[in-house]
């Protein structure tokens, strides 16, 4: 807990990061820092290796710490969170352990998309296409949309599917 407290002190004092939400939910922050993928992402040392004479997080991990705090606690207004339940910290740790998945999280702001990016290309396609079909079925069941919107959507889908098909032809 000392290490985790010192990380928040460092964020406050050195980098002027608002840590009030993390302090208010310190148990969640401690839970997050107990996960290796998250520790590695921010460069946190193991608790037994914390030196009382220096801050624990390397300067080059400042942005990663900012991102972590936003993803877990949101900004001062709670915006930017990708974690809605502390049980999702395991998924976040897996994502942050792989740089390409962390980049997906930065780009999309979606933990689901970042977790999906951990799978191989075939699995990603299966999951994504299944999700699209579920969403389309919801629209079919309850919402009425104009023909113009449907035609526009279909044109985009066709273009994307053609690009996918073209890229798979070159791989085969």
VENPEKA-V177623 format. One line per field, one symbol per residue. phi: phi as a letter, one per 40 degrees, with the letter a starting at -180 (. if undefined). psi: psi as a letter, one per 40 degrees, with the letter a starting at -180 (. if undefined). burial: b if it has 9 or more other C-alpha atoms within 8 Angstrom, else e. A space follows every 10 residues. Layout:
phi->???
psi->???
burial->???
This chain:
phi->.cdccccccc dcccbfccbd ccccbdcccc dcccbdccdc dcgcccdcbc cccaccccdc bdcccdcdcc ccbgccbgcg cbbbaccccc cccccccbdc ccccccccgb cccccdcccc dccdcccccc cccccccccc cbbbbcdccc cccccccdcc cccccccccc cc
psi->dddddddddd ddddefhhed ddddfddddd ddeehddddd defhiideeh heeiidhide eddddddddd ddeiadeeie ieheheeedd dddddeehdd ddddddddeh ddddddedii dddddddddd dddddddddd ddihiidddd dddddddddd dddddddddd d.
burial->eebbebbbeb bbeeeeebbe bbbeeeebbb bbbebbbbbb bbbbbeeeeb eeeebbbeee bbebbbebbb bbbbbeeeeb bbbeeeebbe bbbbbbbbee bbebbeeebe bebbbbbbbe eeebeebeee eeeeeeebbe eeeeeeeeeb eeeeeeeeee eeeeeeeeee ee
